[in-house]
Amino acid sequence: MKKLVTLTLILLTVCSYAQIDTIYSKLSGPLGIVHNNNNIYVAEAYQDQISKIDLNNPTDTPLVIASGVGTPNFMDISGSYLYYTSYNSGKISKVNFQSPSMSTTVLSGLQSPKDLLIVGNTLYYTDPYGISKIDITSSSPTPVAVLTG
C-alpha cells in the first residue's frame, strides 16, 4: 500500500507541472498534422482546407495552401509535395506546399481513405478494407493491397 501511495504522489507531482502551450486555437476540425522545417500543416476537416502555421510566428493567421479538398484527414510530405487523403471525396491528392496552387488528384475512387505514409517512392494508405500502396512516381498509379482485413 505504501508503494502505491508513493507512486501516486510522484505521478501527481509530475503531472501537475506539465504545461500545454496552445499554438493556434482557431482551427476548424483539425484532424491531421505534419511538420516540415519551421512549419506545421493542419488538415481542417470542417473547412475542407489545409493550412500552414509558421512556428516562428505562430500568432500570425495560418495560410491556407489548399481549399475545397473534401474533408482532408491525414498527410505526409515527399519532396516539395504534401500528400493528403480526402475522406468524403474518396481520393488521395497532392499540393506543392512551396508554391501552393491547385491540388492534383493522385488516386480517386477510393472507399473512405484515412491515414497515409510515404516511404521512398511508395505511398501506403489505409481504408476500411486494409492497407494498400501506390508508386507516387507513376503518372497512373495502381493500388496494390498490402494487408486486407
Disulfide bonds with the S-S distance in Angstrom:
none
